[in-house]
Amino acid sequence: MTMSRRAVVLLSGGLDSATVLAIARSRGYACYALSMAYGQRHAAELVAASRVAASLEAEDHKVVHIGLDDIGGSALTDQSIQVPEEMGTGIPVTYVPARNTVFLSLALGWAEVLEAQDIFIGVNAVDYSGYPDCRPQFIEAFQRLANLATKAAVEGASYRIHTPLIDLSKAEIIRRGVDLGVDYSLTVSCYQATEAGMACGVCDSCRLRAKGFVDADIDDPTVYLNAK
């Protein structure tokens, strides 16, 4: 595959971001994977991100350390807040304040250094938990910001934020990834995965993932500690 364009791909180590990396590669981009160690309780996803980056032949994989656990406010960054194991209403406590804004800002910075004009992120507005920073309106607003707030844009570059999963169901995402050769056994989606990457089977992320494989009629390689 000949790759002439560079892209920064946000890679959490989960199912969606692995699929996005595969999609970016299939579109001919030389992919620079960016993961965040942000104080998340499910740090096993960072090990998964390394596996996925290697499997899908990313040009480089960086892990940036940021202390979102210093401000807390989420079950994913504050050990005193329990990860919910039942369906709730409204925006769940697993929402991390400003997470995608911070992540995209760092991806934009690296893109400017790399002289890349494309950033890929695995946000989804269909099978998701209701997070406000996964909506198309947010992505459109950040893209406008990127084209206002950077030296490269002032000098003529045009940044684009790619969200290839935003309108897809989880089943459609899984089918797309399988078609592109993604090995989902390498990924970790669980909000409270063990250090070995075993999934709880009952958090919101686990439920969405398991349902996606069922709906896609594809065997789920995930090892779940529990299931509901």
LOKE-758170 format. One record per residue (C-alpha): residue in one letter; x negated, y negated, z negated. Coordinates in steps of 0.02 Angstrom, whole numbers, plus 32768, in hexadecimal, padded with zeros to 4 digits. Each point is the difference from the previous one (the first is absolute). Layout:
BEGIN
AXYZ ...
END
This chain:
BEGIN
M800080008000 T7FBA7F578032 M801C7F7C7F7B S7FDF7F4B802B R80657FA27F7D R7FE67FFD7F45 A808C800A7F82 V80077FFE7F43 V807680877FBF L803E7FFA7F4C L7FED80B27FC2 S804980317F57 G7FE680BB8016 G80B98022800B L806C8048808B D80317F5B8052 S7F547FB18007 A7FB2809F8045 T80807FFE808B V7FDB7F498023 L7F468025800F A8026808A807D I80727F8C8063 A7F7D7F768007 R7F7F807C8041 S807B80418082 R80137F4E803F G7F477FF38022 Y7FC67F9E7F69 A7F5C80197FA7 C8046800C7F50 Y7FB67FB67F62 A805C804A7F6C L80197F977F64 S803880467F58 M801D7FAA7F5A A7FD180397F53 Y80797F8B7FAB G801280547F58 Q80878077803B R802980947F91 H80048073809A A7F477FEA8027 A7FFD80AB8053 E80407FA6809A L7F547FB18017 V7FB080AB800F A8087802B807C A7FDC7F608062 S7F4B80348011 R803580AB8042 V807B7FB3807C A7F837F7E803E A7F8180898024 S80818074804F L80407F788075 E7F517FC08028 A800C7F4E7FC0 E7F697F978032 D7FEB7FCA7F4C H806080127F5D K7FF17F7F7F77 V804B80057F52 V80187F537FB3 H80147FF47F44 I80827F857FC0 G804C7FFA7F53 L80BB7FF88019 D800C80637F5F D7FBF7F637FAA I80A77FAD8022 G806B809E7FF7 G80BA7FEE801E S801380A98054 A800C80B67FCD L7F70801F8079 T7F897F877FA8 D803C7FFE7F4C Q7FF380A37F9F S80837FC47F85 I80867FFF8088 Q803E80AD802E V8010803680B4 P80BB801F801B E803180B38026 E80B77FDD8029 M804D7F98808A G80267F4E7FC7 T80487F618049 G7FAA7F608036 I7F467FE98017 P7FAB80897F9A V7F7A7FE67F7C T7F8380518077 Y7FFE7F5E8063 V7F547FB07FE9 P800C7F427FFF A7FB07FB2809C R7FA980A3802F N80187FFA80BD T7FDB7F468002 V7F5980227FAB F7FDB8098806C L80257FA880A3 S7F987F6A7FCA L7F68806F7FE4 A8020805C80A3 L80087F578057 G7F5A7FCE7FB4 W7FAB809E803C A80517FEF80AC E7FB87F52800F V7F5280407FD3 L8011808F807D E80447F8B8087 A8099806F8007 Q80AB7FB58023 D806E80937FD2 I8035803F7F54 F8069809C7FE5 I806A801F7F65 G8079808F7FDA V80937F9C7FBC N80AC804A801D A80AC7FB27FF1 V806780A08014 D7FCA808D7F8A Y7FB07F957F78 S801B7FC67F4E G80447F528022 Y7F5C7FA37FEA P80107F4B8040 D7F518002804C C802F808D8077 R807F7F998061 P7FE97FBF80B3 Q80197F4D7FC2 F7F6880107F90 I7F938046808B E80357F758077 A7FD97F7D7F7C F7F54804A7FDB Q7FD6800780B9 R80277F46800D L7F907FE27F68 A7F7280648050 N80087F92809A L7FFA7F617F97 A7F8780277F75 T7F6680478057 K7F6B7FB48057 A80118082808B A80B47FCD8024 V7FD57F488002 E7F79802A8080 G807980608070 A801880AF7FB9 S80B180447FF1 Y802280797F72 R808680848007 I804280687F6F H803880AA8041 T8089805F7FA5 P801F809A806C L806780597F79 I80717F727FCC D809D80418057 L7FDF80BB7FF0 S804C807D7F87 K7F8880697F99 A80298096806E E7FD67F9D809D I7F5C7FC77FB1 I7FD080B47FD7 R802A803E80AF R7F997F74804C G7F6D80297F90 V800880BA8026 D80007FD880B9 L7F627F9A7FE5 G7FAA80887F9B V800F7FB77F51 D7FDB80807F79 Y807B7FCF7F79 S7FB380797F84 L7F737F807FF0 T80767F777FC6 V80437FD07F54 S80A37F9F7FEE C803180217F4B Y80077F6C7F89 Q7FBF806A7F71 A7F9580828056 T7F8480637F9A E7F467FE28016 A800180958075 G80887FAF8069 M809080717FCC A80A87FA98012 C80817FEE7F76 G809080278076 V807B7F8D7FA7 C7FC97F4B801B D804C7F968089 S7F6C80188074 C800380BD7FEC R80BB80088022 L7FF07F99809F R7F6D8068803B A805380A87FDD K80A37FCA8054 G7F9E7FC58097 F7FB280AB801C V80A980547FEA D80547F89807B A7F708015807C D800E80BF7FF0 I7F4680097FE2 D7FAB80607F73 D7FCD7F8F7F71 P7F4980217FD0 T80137FA07F5C V7FE3805C7F5C Y80887FC47F89 L7FF9801B7F45 N80BD7FEC7FF4 A80907FEE807A K80B27FC17FF6 
END
